[in-house]
Amino acid sequence: MISGILASPGIAIGKALLLQEDEIVLNTNTISDAEVAAEIERFYDARAKSSAQLTVIKQKALETFGEEKEAIFEGHIMLLEDEELEDEILALIKNDKLSADNAIYTVIEEQAAALESLDDEYLKERATDIRDIGTRFVKNALGINIVSLSDINQEVILVAYDLTPSETAQINLDYVLGFACDIGGRTSHTSIMARSLELPAIVGTNNITKQVKNGDMLVIDAINNKIFVNPTEAELEQAKQVQHAFFAEKEELAKLKDLPAQTLDGHSVEVCGNIGTVKDCDGIIRNGGEGVGLYRTEFLFMDRDALPTEEEQYQAYKQVAEAMKGQSVIIRTMDIGGDKDLPYMDLPKEMNPFLGWRAIRISLDRRDILRDQLRGILRASAHGTLRIMFPMIISVEEIRELKKAIEEYKAELRSEGLAFDENIEIGVMVETPAAAAIAHHLAKEVAFFSIGTNDLTQYTLAVDRGNEMISHLYNPLSPAVLTVIKQVIDASHAEGKWTGMCGELAGDERATLLLLGMGLDEFSMSGISIPKVKKVIRNTNFAEVKAMAEYALSLPTAAEIEACVEKFITEKCQ
């Protein structure tokens, strides 16, 4: 039995097709001056061929996934044709006398390594995208044939060292039942696309390619994180039972799409989704989300050569407002810094960037950035229900300064005759212990809170969750963290305000009961998590879960709290 990282839920039963890459052998010899022109031409030919291939894949992605995933390959083409990338590669050919394939590999690998060194899991996984582009580019420079997975014409389970986003986009769903890979993570584009395709997948198995042969019978149990190679009759029968139960639950969850997140005894909360671009809105609506609880605007600032203009931001926010058709959209202002760098901003190197010049601290110092973003949001508020949320707040002074700025920008827009929502609500993302400690003061200044449990947990526990030596200490169900969360919720309620949560904990079904009982008003998560969280809420009695949460918060250890929740689930939720 093999296990790994659950990338996409489901059960697949079928024969293995082992994908083996052709070995890439770079030309590492130094070229002569006379060969430079030919290598430059080889570079341009390889780029043109790669761009044409990606354009075909982009169209396939549009047809299979819709605009949400088509944008991935639009981004691949933009990177491929990026002028800075071109300049760096040509410089290596001309000045360092590298062959075209070696120069392409060197520059692409530098970019991928830089992304891999970051602490942000999402950005780390983008290294796979960069290498996907680079591998295609290098193969075309070397004249190596690139196999398309769309040519598969029999039912198989794919087994590979890795599947790139471009390979995943070409999968023929009539024949590919699921896949398993040696490497990969849950937040990679390949895993995200697998979830969009509802294709069972387990990645990060380390060495499944060494344990499987072509034609082996496989069971991919991406519910229980198990892969069986040539299973016994008993294992096969068990897998079929799990598969049947999975499809039955899926049908039940689909029925909840248009139903409210309301407990058995009538207590209502909101279940919303987190997005990075307008392309993500479809997944929120499709899964029955009641709005956007977190719009991460930093993606507007990334993968470009300069800051986005006010007009560009206005158009982006307007598209989201219109896509959500009147449902609330909470827009978090730029959260750059920490582990999210922007080369064109020339951010300073800091000993501890997570405690440094980031997020709202940059916006308050760089009023040009703040002005363009807030004016863009205000103008877009004329097209839907938008709310503004500020990250990394630690004081009332910051909020008052930001509210003053908003009033200044409102006055500008009035004088220019531009429409906006005069009563747009302002909120704070509570992700620092400082904000939590003065929540009773902040609640008097803003309309709502949204708790960012990822940063709040690591700041409260003084644990870097990216540090493998101490990552086991990172636990959002620690009594210390839960006490802080409860304090924030109570402070907002005392002022007649509400509190939501947009960190990973909000989409954790087992934490749902605890947070619901603690009085959380809104849960925001990835679209795929919405139906299950809604199911938990609709099958729960609020009075009972409130009593359970009160008892859990009196316990001294995370293990006891987790056991308390498990006992409640066993006794009340079966």
VEXTI-890816 format. One record per residue (C-alpha): residue number from 1; residue in one letter; x, z, y. Coordinates in pm, whole numbers. Last residue first. Example, Ala and Ser with C-alpha at 12.3 -4.5 7.8 and 13.67 -1.06 7.14 Angstrom:
% residues 2
   nr  rest      px      pz      py
    2     s    1367     714    -106
    1     a    1230     780    -450
END
This chain:
% residues 574
   nr  rest      px      pz      py
  574     q   -2350    1316    1036
  573     c   -2329    1426    1400
  572     k   -2419    1796    1398
  571     e   -2224    1972    1123
  570     t   -1933    1737    1066
  569     i   -1905    1635    1431
  568     f   -1917    1999    1545
  567     k   -1648    2094    1292
  566     e   -1428    1806    1414
  565     v   -1469    1923    1776
  564     c   -1369    2281    1685
  563     a   -1075    2154    1479
  562     e    -951    1954    1780
  561     i    -978    2263    2001
  560     e    -794    2474    1742
  559     a    -513    2219    1720
  558     a    -492    2195    2101
  557     t    -430    2569    2123
  556     p    -569    2875    2305
  555     l    -946    2836    2254
  554     s   -1183    2924    2538
  553     l   -1227    2558    2630
  552     a   -1361    2487    2281
  551     y   -1636    2750    2324
  550     e   -1763    2595    2646
  549     a   -1736    2249    2490
  548     m   -1950    2352    2191
  547     a   -2217    2500    2418
  546     k   -2227    2176    2619
  545     v   -2245    1974    2295
  544     e   -2553    2168    2188
  543     a   -2738    2137    2520
  542     f   -2646    1769    2541
  541     n   -2792    1676    2201
  540     t   -2592    1383    2066
  539     n   -2684    1054    1899
  538     r   -2709     858    2227
  537     i   -2367     983    2343
  536     v   -2187     887    2021
  535     k   -2354     543    2021
  534     k   -2248     481    2382
  533     v   -1889     562    2288
  532     k   -1912     317    1996
  531     p   -2064      39    2209
  530     i   -1813      78    2499
  529     s   -1483      69    2306
  528     i   -1453    -314    2303
  527     g   -1493    -328    2681
  526     s   -1187    -116    2752
  525     m   -1274     222    2904
  524     s   -1470     402    3177
  523     f   -1675     718    3115
  522     e   -1897     857    3390
  521     d   -2061    1194    3460
  520     l   -1824    1437    3286
  519     g   -2002    1770    3238
  518     m   -1769    1954    2999
  517     g   -2014    1880    2716
  516     l   -1971    1507    2775
  515     l   -1594    1551    2781
  514     l   -1598    1731    2444
  513     l   -1835    1483    2282
  512     t   -1642    1182    2412
  511     a   -1307    1318    2289
  510     r   -1389    1206    1937
  509     e   -1489     858    2056
  508     d   -1167     808    2253
  507     g   -1254     561    2530
  506     a   -1243     819    2811
  505     l    -916     961    2675
  504     e    -733     639    2762
  503     g    -775     705    3134
  502     c   -1074     598    3345
  501     m   -1269     921    3384
  500     g   -1568     986    3608
  499     t   -1665    1270    3838
  498     w   -1974    1308    4056
  497     k   -2054    1466    4394
  496     g   -2306    1735    4488
  495     e   -2036    1955    4643
  494     a   -2031    2205    4355
  493     h   -2051    1912    4116
  492     s   -1718    1776    4241
  491     a   -1541    2111    4200
  490     d   -1689    2159    3851
  489     i   -1555    1823    3730
  488     v   -1210    1890    3876
  487     q   -1182    2237    3720
  486     k   -1297    2100    3384
  485     i   -1018    1841    3393
  484     v    -757    2107    3479
  483     t    -876    2329    3192
  482     l    -866    2027    2959
  481     v    -502    1958    3053
  480     a    -383    2314    2994
  479     p    -589    2351    2676
  478     s    -405    2044    2538
  477     l    -651    1771    2445
  476     p    -455    1519    2654
  475     n    -160    1565    2417
  474     y     195    1458    2503
  473     l     421    1703    2318
  472     h     478    1449    2039
  471     s     627    1219    2307
  470     i     924    1456    2336
  469     m    1208    1270    2167
  468     e    1023     936    2190
  467     n    1035     939    2570
  466     g     759     704    2691
  465     r     511     992    2710
  464     d     735    1164    2966
  463     v     615    1523    2939
  462     a     588    1773    3225
  461     l     263    1901    3069
  460     t      55    1864    3387
  459     y     239    1550    3502
  458     q     218    1383    3160
  457     t    -149    1469    3118
  456     l    -252    1372    3472
  455     d     -66    1041    3434
  454     n    -264     928    3128
  453     t    -580    1125    3212
  452     g    -665     931    3528
  451     i    -968    1129    3644
  450     s   -1213     948    3870
  449     f   -1351    1148    4161
  448     f   -1651    1075    4381
  447     a   -1801    1054    4732
  446     v   -1499    1176    4929
  445     e   -1398    1439    5188
  444     k   -1581    1754    5072
  443     a   -1472    1687    4713
  442     l   -1109    1684    4835
  441     h   -1134    2054    4928
  440     h   -1273    2170    4593
  439     a   -1031    1931    4419
  438     i    -737    2116    4576
  437     a    -570    2213    4247
  436     a    -675    1886    4080
  435     a    -515    1679    4355
  434     a    -191    1877    4320
  433     p    -199    1853    3939
  432     t    -176    1476    3988
  431     e    -399    1208    3837
  430     v    -726    1254    4026
  429     m    -820     907    4143
  428     v    -997     968    4471
  427     g   -1318     812    4601
  426     i   -1460     622    4896
  425     e   -1814     482    4911
  424     i   -1907     173    5111
  423     n   -2174     265    5367
  422     e   -2114     -11    5622
  421     d   -2103    -271    5344
  420     f   -1931    -576    5493
  419     a   -2010    -885    5704
  418     l   -1761   -1050    5941
  417     g   -1851   -1089    6309
  416     e   -1490   -1059    6423
  415     s   -1569    -749    6633
  414     r   -1744    -598    6331
  413     l   -1446    -679    6110
  412     e   -1205    -507    6346
  411     a   -1428    -197    6369
  410     k   -1440    -179    5987
  409     y   -1061    -203    5980
  408     e   -1030      96    6213
  407     e   -1287     293    6012
  406     i   -1089     223    5694
  405     a    -769     344    5862
  404     k    -936     673    5957
  403     k   -1054     718    5599
  402     l    -696     661    5482
  401     e    -556     923    5721
  400     r    -824    1170    5615
  399     i    -744    1104    5250
  398     e    -371    1156    5303
  397     e    -426    1479    5496
  396     v    -646    1617    5216
  395     s    -339    1614    4991
  394     i    -188    1491    4662
  393     i    -339    1145    4615
  392     m    -170     927    4352
  391     p    -441     658    4350
  390     f    -710     571    4611
  389     m   -1055     448    4507
  388     i   -1279     211    4703
  387     r   -1635     137    4591
  386     l   -1804    -203    4562
  385     t   -2170    -289    4504
  384     g   -2194    -665    4557
  383     h   -2129    -959    4790
  382     a   -2093    -784    5127
  381     s   -1839    -553    4962
  380     a   -1601    -852    4946
  379     r   -1530    -817    5321
  378     l   -1451    -446    5278
  377     i   -1224    -511    4978
  376     g   -1022    -778    5159
  375     r   -1000    -561    5472
  374     l    -875    -276    5254
  373     q    -610    -491    5085
  372     d    -482    -668    5395
  371     r    -467    -345    5595
  370     l    -294    -140    5324
  369     i     -22    -403    5269
  368     d      43    -442    5644
  367     r      32     -62    5676
  366     r     345     -30    5461
  365     d     410     346    5475
  364     l      54     441    5379
  363     s      39     166    5116
  362     i     373     266    4962
  361     r     266     629    4932
  360     i     -72     514    4797
  359     a      93     370    4485
  358     r     464     446    4455
  357     w     766     591    4631
  356     g     878     862    4393
  355     l     759    1103    4127
  354     f     710     833    3865
  353     p    1023     662    4002
  352     n    1252     948    3895
  351     m    1615     868    3984
  350     e    1497     592    4216
  349     k    1602     230    4265
  348     p    1443     112    4589
  347     l    1163    -145    4582
  346     d    1278    -495    4683
  345     m     922    -609    4755
  344     y     982    -958    4609
  343     p    1095    -812    4276
  342     l     772    -616    4227
  341     d     818    -319    3993
  340     k     560    -138    3784
  339     d     715     158    3600
  338     g     682     398    3893
  337     g     597     163    4176
  336     i     276     -38    4228
  335     d     -71     116    4215
  334     m    -247    -111    4465
  333     t    -591      16    4562
  332     r    -835     107    4290
  331     i   -1156     -92    4309
  330     i   -1463      76    4162
  329     v   -1725    -190    4080
  328     s   -2094     -88    4066
  327     q   -2340    -332    3912
  326     g   -2486    -589    4152
  325     k   -2424    -896    3939
  324     m   -2091    -794    3782
  323     a   -1955   -1148    3819
  322     e   -2047   -1150    4189
  321     a   -1848    -837    4266
  320     v   -1558    -960    4049
  319     q   -1545   -1297    4229
  318     k   -1566   -1123    4568
  317     y   -1269    -903    4479
  316     a   -1055   -1207    4396
  315     q   -1171   -1405    4704
  314     y   -1104   -1111    4937
  313     q    -762   -1060    4781
  312     e    -660   -1420    4841
  311     e    -794   -1401    5197
  310     e    -607   -1078    5273
  309     t    -287   -1242    5151
  308     p    -122   -1165    4819
  307     l     234   -1032    4859
  306     a     509   -1281    4775
  305     d     678   -1458    4481
  304     r     411   -1415    4213
  303     d     369   -1270    3865
  302     m     233    -939    4000
  301     f      42    -846    4315
  300     l    -302    -945    4190
  299     f    -224    -750    3871
  298     e    -191    -443    4093
  297     t    -568    -450    4154
  296     r    -660    -239    3851
  295     y   -1042    -242    3869
  294     l   -1156      89    3725
  293     g   -1508     214    3648
  292     v   -1656    -136    3635
  291     g   -2031    -138    3574
  290     e   -2294     -34    3319
  289     g   -2113    -170    3015
  288     g   -2331    -328    2744
  287     n   -2062    -490    2531
  286     r   -2116    -843    2666
  285     i   -2114    -714    3025
  284     i   -1777    -542    2988
  283     g   -1625    -831    2791
  282     d   -1741   -1082    3054
  281     c   -1585    -877    3334
  280     d   -1233    -913    3192
  279     k   -1182   -1263    3340
  278     v   -1238   -1117    3689
  277     t    -897    -952    3655
  276     g    -745    -618    3547
  275     i   -1060    -452    3416
  274     n   -1176    -109    3297
  273     g   -1532     -74    3169
  272     c   -1835     148    3226
  271     v   -2041     405    3038
  270     e   -2265     602    3275
  269     v   -2419     940    3200
  268     s   -2775    1053    3126
  267     h   -2905    1380    2980
  266     g   -3243    1320    2812
  265     d   -3245    1557    2512
  264     l   -3126    1293    2264
  263     t   -2844    1197    2499
  262     q   -2854     899    2734
  261     a   -2610     610    2771
  260     p   -2881     354    2852
  259     l   -2990      77    2612
  258     d   -2910    -291    2677
  257     k   -2617    -323    2435
  256     l   -2733     -56    2187
  255     k   -2867    -308    1931
  254     a   -2520    -456    1894
  253     l   -2397    -118    1767
  252     e   -2635    -136    1469
  251     e   -2518    -484    1371
  250     k   -2155    -373    1387
  249     e   -2235     -68    1175
  248     a   -2376    -293     899
  247     f   -2072    -523     922
  246     f   -1834    -230     878
  245     a   -2036     -79     592
  244     h   -2020    -410     399
  243     q   -1644    -439     458
  242     v   -1587     -79     343
  241     q   -1782    -156      23
  240     k   -1583    -477     -30
  239     a   -1256    -286      16
  238     q   -1361     -28    -247
  237     e   -1435    -309    -494
  236     l   -1092    -463    -434
  235     e    -917    -128    -475
  234     a   -1101     -64    -805
  233     e   -1021    -415    -936
  232     t    -655    -357    -852
  231     p    -509    -510    -537
  230     n    -253    -797    -531
  229     v     -98    -667    -207
  228     f    -311    -397     -42
  227     i    -293    -343     334
  226     k    -422     -16     476
  225     n    -495      98     831
  224     n    -833     260     753
  223     i   -1046      19     953
  222     a    -803    -273     950
  221     d    -831    -296     573
  220     i    -636    -616     509
  219     v    -679    -692     139
  218     l    -437    -948       3
  217     m    -413   -1173    -303
  216     d     -65   -1328    -321
  215     g     -68   -1707    -270
  214     n     253   -1725     -68
  213     k     463   -1416    -134
  212     v     434   -1070      21
  211     q     671    -773      35
  210     k     948    -912     260
  209     t     698   -1052     513
  208     i     534    -708     516
  207     n     855    -562     663
  206     n     800    -342     969
  205     t     418    -312     949
  204     g     390    -337    1330
  203     v      70    -540    1320
  202     i    -265    -503    1142
  201     a    -538    -760    1204
  200     p    -905    -823    1127
  199     l   -1028   -1115    1346
  198     e   -1306   -1028    1590
  197     l   -1188   -1332    1792
  196     s   -1174   -1114    2105
  195     r   -1005    -841    1900
  194     a    -746   -1094    1779
  193     m    -695   -1200    2142
  192     i    -611    -842    2241
  191     s    -374    -812    1947
  190     t    -194   -1135    2042
  189     h    -193   -1036    2410
  188     s      -3    -722    2311
  187     t    -176    -387    2371
  186     r    -199    -279    2005
  185     g     167    -348    1933
  184     g     373    -605    1748
  183     i     619    -635    1457
  182     d     611    -717    1085
  181     c     279    -898    1114
  180     a     -59    -903     937
  179     f    -341   -1155     979
  178     g    -711   -1215     929
  177     l    -960   -1458     769
  176     v    -805   -1786     891
  175     y   -1013   -2077     755
  174     d   -1316   -2142     974
  173     l   -1153   -1937    1250
  172     n    -888   -2205    1305
  171     i    -607   -2022    1484
  170     q    -466   -2215    1782
  169     a    -492   -1928    2033
  168     t    -303   -1703    1791
  167     e      -4   -1940    1793
  166     s      10   -1948    2175
  165     p     -24   -1567    2190
  164     t     272   -1530    1950
  163     l     231   -1418    1593
  162     d     516   -1204    1461
  161     y     716   -1167    1139
  160     a     427   -1344     974
  159     v     149   -1306     716
  158     l    -166   -1511     773
  157     i    -468   -1441     553
  156     v    -600   -1766     409
  155     e    -910   -1985     364
  154     q    -806   -2350     347
  153     n    -755   -2619     613
  152     i    -471   -2489     834
  151     d    -387   -2757    1095
  150     s    -498   -2536    1386
  149     l    -197   -2316    1309
  148     s      24   -2573    1485
  147     v     387   -2619    1373
  146     i     655   -2682    1637
  145     n     916   -2943    1528
  144     i    1271   -2867    1648
  143     g    1413   -3115    1903
  142     l    1671   -2870    2037
  141     a    1527   -2862    2392
  140     n    1176   -2851    2243
  139     k    1275   -2555    2029
  138     v    1427   -2381    2334
  137     f    1110   -2420    2546
  136     r     881   -2311    2260
  135     t    1097   -2005    2195
  134     g    1113   -1927    2567
  133     i     736   -1939    2620
  132     d     677   -1705    2325
  131     r     968   -1491    2445
  130     i     796   -1438    2780
  129     d     466   -1357    2610
  128     t     635   -1107    2379
  127     a     798    -941    2680
  126     r     442    -892    2810
  125     e     411    -606    2556
  124     k     636    -390    2768
  123     l     408    -451    3067
  122     y     106    -312    2880
  121     e     305     -19    2742
  120     d     431      90    3086
  119     d     767     260    3034
  118     l     975     -45    3130
  117     s    1285    -156    2937
  116     e    1090    -422    2746
  115     l    1010    -602    3074
  114     a    1380    -632    3165
  113     a    1461    -749    2810
  112     a    1203   -1029    2839
  111     q    1346   -1148    3171
  110     e    1705   -1147    3040
  109     e    1590   -1325    2721
  108     i    1429   -1603    2924
  107     v    1747   -1659    3127
  106     t    1980   -1667    2824
  105     y    1749   -1878    2604
  104     i    1706   -2147    2871
  103     a    2082   -2158    2936
  102     n    2158   -2181    2561
  101     d    1907   -2463    2511
  100     a    2036   -2659    2811
   99     s    2402   -2618    2712
   98     l    2602   -2372    2922
   97     k    2863   -2499    3170
   96     d    2871   -2175    3370
   95     n    2825   -2350    3706
   94     k    2602   -2649    3634
   93     i    2418   -2539    3321
   92     l    2396   -2173    3421
   91     a    2283   -2271    3772
   90     l    2019   -2503    3622
   89     i    1870   -2213    3428
   88     e    1857   -1981    3730
   87     d    1715   -2251    3960
   86     e    1443   -2345    3710
   85     l    1338   -1983    3664
   84     e    1325   -1943    4043
   83     e    1117   -2261    4075
   82     d     856   -2149    3821
   81     e     740   -2436    3598
   80     l     750   -2237    3272
   79     l     615   -1933    3454
   78     m     316   -2130    3585
   77     i     257   -2281    3239
   76     h     257   -1938    3077
   75     g      20   -1805    3348
   74     e    -226   -2086    3276
   73     f    -176   -1985    2917
   72     i    -295   -1630    2979
   71     a    -573   -1757    3209
   70     e    -736   -1936    2914
   69     k    -787   -1585    2772
   68     e   -1061   -1474    3014
   67     e   -1182   -1828    3081
   66     g   -1350   -1858    2742
   65     f   -1210   -1750    2405
   64     t   -1238   -2053    2176
   63     e   -1305   -2341    2417
   62     l   -1084   -2200    2692
   61     a    -811   -2114    2439
   60     k    -817   -2473    2307
   59     q    -783   -2601    2663
   58     k    -487   -2368    2721
   57     i    -332   -2482    2391
   56     v    -345   -2847    2507
   55     t    -191   -2749    2843
   54     l      70   -2546    2656
   53     q     182   -2855    2465
   52     a     210   -3061    2786
   51     s     409   -2784    2957
   50     s     645   -2756    2660
   49     k     708   -3135    2662
   48     a     773   -3137    3037
   47     r    1005   -2836    3008
   46     a    1198   -2990    2721
   45     d    1244   -3318    2915
   44     y    1355   -3128    3226
   43     f    1615   -2926    3033
   42     r    1739   -3232    2843
   41     e    1787   -3409    3181
   40     i    1995   -3114    3299
   39     e    2195   -3133    2975
   38     a    2261   -3506    3031
   37     a    2377   -3445    3389
   36     v    2611   -3163    3281
   35     e    2782   -3361    3002
   34     a    3058   -3516    3217
   33     d    3150   -3175    3356
   32     s    3211   -3061    2997
   31     i    2985   -2831    2797
   30     t    3087   -2488    2672
   29     n    2986   -2442    2309
   28     t    2697   -2205    2236
   27     n    2461   -2473    2101
   26     l    2187   -2245    1979
   25     v    2080   -2230    1615
   24     i    1708   -2160    1583
   23     e    1603   -2087    1226
   22     d    1273   -2247    1135
   21     e    1008   -1977    1128
   20     q     837   -1868     808
   19     l     461   -1820     797
   18     l     348   -1668     468
   17     l      -5   -1772     374
   16     a    -163   -1489     175
   15     k    -481   -1526     -28
   14     g    -804   -1352      67
   13     i    -991   -1034     162
   12     a   -1024    -938     529
   11     i   -1177    -615     659
   10     g   -1239    -533    1026
    9     p   -1084    -382    1336
    8     s    -820    -552    1556
    7     a    -463    -438    1622
    6     l    -439    -131    1397
    5     i     -67     -47    1384
    4     g     111     -41    1047
    3     s      26      34     684
    2     i     129    -100     344
    1     m       0       0       0
END
